Each structure stands twice: as structure tokens, then as C-alpha cells.
Amino acid sequence: MALLEVKNLKTSFFTDAGEVKAVNDVSFSLDRGKVLGIVGESGSGKSVTAYSIMQILAGTGKIVGGSVKLDGQELVGAGEKVMKNVRGNRISIIFQDPMTSLNPTYTIGKQLMEAILLHTDRNRKQAKERAIEMLRLVNVNEPEKRMKQYPYEFSGGMRQRVMIAMALACEPDILIADEPTTALDVTIQAQILELMGQLQKELGMAIIMITHDLGVVAQICDEVVVMYAGSICEQGTADEIFYNPCHEYTKGLMRSIPTADTAGKRLQPITGTPIDLLNMPKGCPFAPRCDNAMKICIKKCAERMVINEDHAATCWMNVKKSLDSGEIVPDSEGGDDRG
């Protein structure tokens, strides 16, 4: 049984302008000890998916359908009492900006101890010892001294280490990292990713890495989910996604990555702007930005197509390729109007 199973998850935000379908029919699973990357540009639904799992949505947000199971236990509709026990104990999250996540008026030690006291049965002395132990684990120097300092006395990388320590203090089964290296320079990014990879192996936890940086995915992830406009457009192992991308959006992301081969050359960005979630088109949401869009792409969304046992995508180009080669198309229904 998968540790976490998300099935047909739908989350909407109800605004004065209408319903925003931020997460639309998202399904994936996460096994123990694995690292799952959720990739996509801003507004694709990555963070909202994570917040839906944790059920920490803003006031206008609501899960309107689907299932989230942790070790077989249904979390959707389980109630706040159940979720209080899940958050921190079973699933922890690292937010994007550690400066806004840490309270500037409390010392680092007090904030770490508060999390430990809230989620475990340790007393204050034990909580302090655990907090120092966690700071040492994430390579914060002089942890006893650092316990008495405030967030503004820490660098960005050190604050992120504190957030990782806080998230891991209660030994969760799953760590959700919501773009944990976005505000950091390249050197510190590499250190944080190396630290997370090391801790993941030592503690045996599963990680959901939310990012727009495919370099991060290549470094740490076992499996990848690519999201666009609130839906999954491609998913598979990291090797499959990188070496055999099968959705035009994923291919666009790959082309926009600077490499040694592109030094001195103009990068190929994805043209256009993200789709308006209040006015979703009938067809593929990426079609207006796709250089290879066909008539069918404008009219109808492609069904999920299995490329192989480790890879699936929802793109009409795969259907066209299969039709051109005379292969039987699995998991796809389109009738005669595909071409």
C-alpha cells in the first residue's frame, strides 16, 4: 500500500468573480522513502495541491472532490481533530520563505520547542534537548547559542535550515518542501538540497518536492508530476521525464533550461502567459501557447495516455505519433476527430 494516495483531487477557490478551479482531478501516489517532484510554473496548482493534502487552505478555498489517503486513512472530510494529529506528526511542510514563516518576536529556540511540545509528549527540558539536537542535525553551528537568537540574526540559508529542523523535529512520515530553495543563492541551494537528500536517506521519510526548477528535480527526485493549469499533464520517473518528455509543455520547460550546450545562445522561452483559471478553454489549456497545437487541441482535451509502465501524458501529439506509426493507442478515447 502506498504511504500517500491522492485520487481525483479537486480544490476550488470561490471568489466574487467566480469559481477558480486551482486543482482539477489530480491523482498520484507516494511510497515510503521516495521523493516525488511536483513541477510547474507559478499558478499551476503545485502549492494548492500540497495545502489541500495538509488542509491548510485559505478561507475561500475548499476541497470539492476526490480523496487523500494516508496509510489507508481518508483525510478529506476527516475533521480538524484528525488533521491536528496528522500535521507535524505524520506530515510536515517547509514553506517558501523562511523569513515570513518564522515569528520575528520569538527566539529560534522558543519556536522549535513550541513545535516539539505541541506534537509530542516531551517536557520542556526534553524539548530543549531535542531542539538542540535538530539544529545540530541540520548543521547549524553552535546550536546552544543559536537557540537564544532571533530570526533576523540568521542568514537566509540558516533560516531555511531552522525550518527543516522544525519540520523534522517530530519525525514525520512525509516532508512537503514548497520551493525550499527559491529565495537562496545557488551555493546555498546546493547545500540545502544535499542536506535534504542526506536526511531523507538517514530518516527514511518520503518527500514531496514542489518546485519550478527542473535542476532541483534532477538532483533529488525519484518520480515527477508536471502540472499545468491545475491538472497533471505528465507524470513518470525522473529519467523518463528528462530523457523522454511526452507533453509539449514539459518539452518547453526542458528547452528553457540553460545548459553548457546553450552557452552564448538565445534560450527558447515558452511564449504567452498562463491560462486564466476563471475562463478555462474547452480543449487543452496549453494549446494557446503550444507551437505544435492542432485543431483537436483547441476543441478537446486529450485523455491520459500510457507511454510505458513508468510514464503517462495527456497530449494529442502522442496520439498523432501512435496513429502515424500504426500502433494501438492505450488509455485514450478520441474517436475520428483526433487528427
Secondary structure, DSSP 8 states (H G I E B T S, - for coil): --SEEEEEEEEEEEETTEEEEEEEEEEEEE-TT-EEEEE--TTSSHHHHHHHHHT---TTEEEEEEEEEETTEE-TTS-HHHHHHHBTTTEEEE-S-HHHHS-TTS-HHHHHHHHHHHHS---HHHHHHHHHHHHHHTT-SSHHHHTTS-GGGS-HHHHHHHHHHHHHTT--SEEEEESTTTTS-HHHHHHHHHHHHHHHHHH--EEEEEES-HHHHHHH-SEEEEEETTEEEEEEEHHHHHHS--SHHHHHHHHTS--GGGTTS------S----TTS--SS-TTGGG-TT--HHHHH-----EEEETTEEE--HHHHHHHHHHT---TT---GGGG-
